[in-house]
Amino acid sequence: MHERIVKDAAQRVRSEGLTGAAVTAVMRDAGLTHGGFYKHFASKEELLLESLRRGFGDFEDALVHAAEQAKAGTGWKAMVKMYLSAEHCDRIETGCPVAALAPELARVDPSMRGAIVGELVRYRDRMLPFMPGRRKEDREKAFFAIWSTMIGAIALARILPYPEAREKVLGSARELLLRSY
């Protein structure tokens, strides 16, 4: 049951924001009462952190899988194509937590910030082996340039009301990144 609650909260927080994982709604969706929440979590912050970890982990797993299926040395390109896809853009609830929540994550209580930074570091570390560059420093620079471009493109595309406009933003970023490294 705990895992079901976390899975629901992970999707809910990405689609509705950090306040979207309201305890009452999450517990109702799990078929439990609000009172049962404290059998599973010490606080709402604990639920939020677990749901963020789950969201990061699920999306990282999908990206790493795509990279591992690609030809050697092109894993990062598979990640770019997956990240800057219409499907990722349209499925905020299963996508990258950073793209979905960056402005809110920047405003979290300082007590939660350390755990979130830890997730971001883990995210980066899982992606680095697939980034272009021979040295670790080169791969890290590429990671930050690629990821910040992709996060911005997804965030902008999600604002746009028409699929054609979204694809123009995603396609432009995808093309730029794929020919830049």
C-alpha positions in Angstrom: 0.0 0.0 0.0 2.9 2.4 0.8 4.3 2.0 -2.7 0.9 2.7 -4.2 0.6 5.9 -2.2 4.0 7.0 -3.3 3.4 6.2 -6.9 0.2 8.2 -7.0 1.8 11.1 -5.2 4.7 11.0 -7.6 2.4 11.5 -10.5 0.1 13.9 -8.7 3.0 16.2 -7.6 4.3 16.4 -11.2 0.9 17.1 -12.7 -0.5 19.4 -10.0 2.6 20.8 -8.3 4.0 20.4 -4.8 0.6 21.2 -3.3 -1.1 18.8 -5.6 -0.1 15.9 -3.4 -2.6 16.9 -0.8 -2.8 14.2 1.8 -6.6 13.8 1.6 -6.5 13.4 -2.2 -3.6 11.0 -2.2 -5.1 8.8 0.5 -8.6 8.9 -1.1 -7.0 7.7 -4.4 -5.4 4.8 -2.5 -8.7 3.9 -0.9 -7.6 5.0 2.5 -8.7 7.7 5.0 -6.7 10.8 5.8 -6.1 9.3 9.3 -4.3 6.3 7.8 -1.6 8.6 6.4 0.5 8.6 9.5 0.8 4.8 9.4 2.9 5.3 6.3 4.5 8.7 6.6 5.8 10.8 9.5 4.8 14.0 7.7 3.7 15.5 4.4 7.3 16.5 3.7 8.3 12.8 3.9 5.6 12.0 1.4 6.8 14.8 -0.9 10.4 13.7 -0.7 9.5 10.0 -1.4 7.3 11.0 -4.3 10.1 13.2 -5.8 12.6 10.4 -5.4 10.1 8.1 -7.1 9.5 10.6 -9.9 13.2 11.1 -10.5 14.0 7.4 -10.4 11.2 6.4 -12.8 12.2 9.0 -15.3 15.9 8.3 -15.0 15.3 4.6 -15.5 13.4 5.4 -18.8 16.2 7.7 -20.0 19.0 5.3 -19.1 17.0 2.5 -20.8 16.8 4.6 -24.0 20.5 5.4 -23.8 21.5 1.7 -23.3 19.5 0.7 -26.3 21.3 3.2 -28.6 24.4 2.6 -30.5 27.6 3.0 -28.5 28.5 6.7 -28.0 25.0 7.9 -29.0 23.1 7.3 -25.8 22.9 11.0 -25.1 21.2 11.5 -28.5 18.6 8.9 -27.5 18.0 10.8 -24.3 17.6 14.1 -26.1 15.1 12.6 -28.6 13.1 11.0 -25.7 13.2 14.1 -23.5 12.2 16.5 -26.3 9.4 14.3 -27.6 5.7 15.3 -27.9 4.9 12.4 -25.5 7.1 13.7 -22.8 5.8 17.2 -23.3 2.2 15.9 -23.1 2.7 13.5 -20.1 3.8 15.9 -17.4 2.6 13.4 -14.7 5.2 10.8 -15.8 7.9 13.1 -17.0 11.0 14.9 -15.6 10.3 16.3 -12.2 12.7 19.2 -12.8 10.8 20.3 -16.0 7.5 20.0 -14.1 8.5 21.6 -10.9 11.6 23.8 -11.2 10.1 27.1 -10.0 8.4 25.3 -7.0 11.6 23.4 -6.1 13.5 26.6 -6.0 11.1 27.8 -3.3 11.0 24.8 -1.0 11.7 25.0 2.7 15.5 24.9 3.3 15.1 21.8 5.3 13.9 19.9 2.1 16.5 21.5 -0.2 19.3 19.2 0.8 17.4 16.1 -0.1 16.3 17.7 -3.4 19.8 18.7 -4.3 20.9 15.1 -3.5 18.3 13.8 -6.1 19.6 16.3 -8.7 23.2 15.1 -8.1 22.1 11.5 -8.4 20.2 12.3 -11.6 23.3 14.0 -13.1 25.5 11.1 -12.1 23.3 8.6 -13.8 23.3 10.6 -17.0 27.0 11.5 -17.2 28.2 8.1 -18.6 26.1 8.8 -21.7 27.1 12.4 -22.3 29.4 13.5 -25.1 33.0 14.2 -24.2 36.1 12.2 -23.3 36.8 13.6 -19.9 34.4 13.7 -16.9 34.7 17.5 -16.9 33.6 17.6 -20.6 30.7 15.3 -20.0 29.6 17.3 -17.0 29.6 20.6 -19.0 27.7 18.8 -21.8 25.2 17.5 -19.3 24.4 21.0 -17.9 24.2 22.6 -21.3 22.0 19.8 -22.7 19.8 19.4 -19.7 19.2 23.1 -19.1 18.2 23.5 -22.8 15.9 20.6 -22.7 14.2 21.7 -19.4 13.6 25.1 -20.8 12.3 23.8 -24.1 9.8 21.5 -22.4 8.7 24.2 -20.0 8.1 26.6 -22.8 6.4 24.0 -25.1 4.0 23.0 -22.3 2.7 26.6 -22.1 1.8 26.6 -25.8 -1.8 25.6 -26.7 -1.2 24.1 -30.1 0.7 20.8 -30.9 2.3 22.5 -34.0 3.7 25.3 -31.8 4.9 22.8 -29.2 6.6 20.7 -31.8 8.3 23.8 -33.3 9.9 24.6 -29.9 10.8 20.9 -29.2 12.1 20.3 -32.7 14.3 23.4 -32.7 15.9 22.5 -29.4 16.3 18.9 -30.5 18.0 19.9 -33.8 20.3 22.4 -32.1 21.4 19.9 -29.4 21.9 17.0 -31.8 24.1 19.0 -34.1 26.0 20.8 -31.4 28.1 17.9 -30.0 
